[in-house]
Amino acid sequence: MIDQLDAEPLPRPSAEALAHSDQMRTRILEAIEARGGTIRFQEFMDLVLYAPGLGYYSAGAAKFGPAGDFVTAPEISDIFAECLATGFARVLKTTRGDIVELGAGSGSLAAGLLRALQARDVLPGRYRIVEVSADLRERQRRFIAENAPAMINRVEWLDAPPAVIDGVIIANEVLDALPVERFRVTDTNGEYLGVSSRDRDLHWTSLPADERLLRQLDLIAEALGSRLPVGYVSEWCPRLPPLVADLSSRLRRGLLMFVDYGLPRRQLYHPQRDRGSLICHYRHRAHTDPFLYPGLQDISTWVDFTSVAESAAGVGLILDGFTTQAHFLIDAGLPEPQARAGSDPRSRMELSRQVGVLTLPGEMGERFKVMAFSRDWEGRLPGLTGTDLSGSL
Ligand SMILES: C[S@@+](CC[C@H](N)C(=O)[O-])C[C@H]1O[C@@H](n2cnc3c(N)ncnc32)[C@H](O)[C@@H]1O
């Protein structure tokens, strides 16, 4: 996703989409009433993204690609999957394992990786997709059957990651889609920003801090070397550490990789970043109002990569590297458009555009990071042999 904020008004949803959003709103209002008038933002975000049959990821919205709300790296170009495949092939050769992909979206990374690995003659035993959305599972199945038909029999869908994993675990833009808590710093310490309603309209409401929020504020202060200023608003993702620790503990031999937009903790909570990183996407427009069109738009936040590193290291994984997407792709052998597209000027131009979107600093190149860990696998992963930002964590 690329998230320059848009000043343009958002396109109006169809009558059918508005009716769907109204149903979603009713579901949120029920939850608010059941909790006595206010829900925490994490619960709100969980509902609008994942409520069965209604949430953004669970229901039938287009989501990905030109007809949807945002585009992710595997959809911009197969080059992304090909660069990942260079390193994954090495891991698969020695572990003879599987690939486990968390949150596979439209299925384009799965199809791209399977094709690229087949070309290298190093296919995973199985390609196992852990996907929470039933709607997306179906789309992934169709997409892979169409785009990597010879490999569809290797693909399986799971409700939870396998207990023991040898091979590769990959999650592209999944951590940013986990529900978060929102908070504000007060003169006494901090408070949650929860969600209430008036006449079916949703609005922010303060809720008292608890031990978890106070601990999070302490962690941030430790990283910054000072406390956040009063009035500072941001988010944190309580589900991230258990998810990363759980995946890490299942990896017996091989590689765990996250690609996402995010920063080390002390940069993510820089005092100047005082409105947080919450970002909403609707039909390729980015804005910051999560209460607009509930169920029709994506909501995400930037990832605290220090938290990712701490959680994986806590269960014994070795940090292999942390770098920008641009550095990773270039180091992993990003092809020269000229060499790849031959002499056809249109193909060359299209490839140059794709490479630009994936690597330029104002596009995905710097905002997106790649973080990889391993267990019982030693080797230099293509993509991580150059610039390493681990020291900034
Ligand atoms: C922003 S999309 C990214 C999709 C895809 N990886 C891509 O890059 O195009 C987030 C994906 O994560 C999935 N997801 C969210 N939470 C998840 C979880 N706890 N376990 C597995 N998948 C999850 C969503 O259903 C969706 O497929």
The ligand as an SDF file (V2000), in Angstrom:
LIG
                    3D

 27 29  0  0  0  0  0  0  0  0999 V2000
   -3.3440   -6.1110    3.7270 C   0  0  0  0  0  0  0  0  0  0  0  0
   -3.7720   -7.7530    3.3730 S   0  0  0  0  0  0  0  0  0  0  0  0
   -2.2700   -8.3460    2.6500 C   0  0  0  0  0  0  0  0  0  0  0  0
   -2.5120   -9.4850    1.7140 C   0  0  0  0  0  0  0  0  0  0  0  0
   -1.2960  -10.0870    1.0180 C   0  0  0  0  0  0  0  0  0  0  0  0
   -0.3300  -10.6250    1.9400 N   0  0  0  0  0  0  0  0  0  0  0  0
   -0.6640   -9.1150    0.0610 C   0  0  0  0  0  0  0  0  0  0  0  0
    0.4310   -8.6440    0.3560 O   0  0  0  0  0  0  0  0  0  0  0  0
   -1.2650   -8.8070   -0.9700 O   0  0  0  0  0  0  0  0  0  0  0  0
   -3.8510   -8.5330    4.9580 C   0  0  0  0  0  0  0  0  0  0  0  0
   -4.1460  -10.0310    4.9060 C   0  0  0  0  0  0  0  0  0  0  0  0
   -3.9110  -10.6040    6.2080 O   0  0  0  0  0  0  0  0  0  0  0  0
   -4.9940  -11.4450    6.5560 C   0  0  0  0  0  0  0  0  0  0  0  0
   -4.9510  -11.5790    8.0240 N   0  0  0  0  0  0  0  0  0  0  0  0
   -5.1960  -10.6530    8.9510 C   0  0  0  0  0  0  0  0  0  0  0  0
   -4.9890  -11.1250   10.2080 N   0  0  0  0  0  0  0  0  0  0  0  0
   -4.5500  -12.3940   10.0470 C   0  0  0  0  0  0  0  0  0  0  0  0
   -4.1300  -13.4250   10.9550 C   0  0  0  0  0  0  0  0  0  0  0  0
   -4.1470  -13.2310   12.2740 N   0  0  0  0  0  0  0  0  0  0  0  0
   -3.7430  -14.6020   10.4450 N   0  0  0  0  0  0  0  0  0  0  0  0
   -3.7440  -14.8050    9.0980 C   0  0  0  0  0  0  0  0  0  0  0  0
   -4.1340  -13.8760    8.1920 N   0  0  0  0  0  0  0  0  0  0  0  0
   -4.5170  -12.6890    8.6620 C   0  0  0  0  0  0  0  0  0  0  0  0
   -6.1810  -10.7550    5.8950 C   0  0  0  0  0  0  0  0  0  0  0  0
   -7.3200  -11.5460    5.7910 O   0  0  0  0  0  0  0  0  0  0  0  0
   -5.5420  -10.4120    4.5300 C   0  0  0  0  0  0  0  0  0  0  0  0
   -5.4950  -11.5240    3.6760 O   0  0  0  0  0  0  0  0  0  0  0  0
  1  2  1  0
  2  3  1  0
  2 10  1  0
  3  4  1  0
  4  5  1  0
  5  6  1  0
  5  7  1  0
  7  8  2  0
  7  9  1  0
 10 11  1  0
 11 12  1  0
 11 26  1  0
 12 13  1  0
 13 14  1  0
 13 24  1  0
 14 15  1  0
 14 23  1  0
 15 16  2  0
 16 17  1  0
 17 18  1  0
 17 23  2  0
 18 19  1  0
 18 20  2  0
 20 21  1  0
 21 22  2  0
 22 23  1  0
 24 25  1  0
 24 26  1  0
 26 27  1  0
M  CHG  2   2   1   9  -1
M  END
$$$$
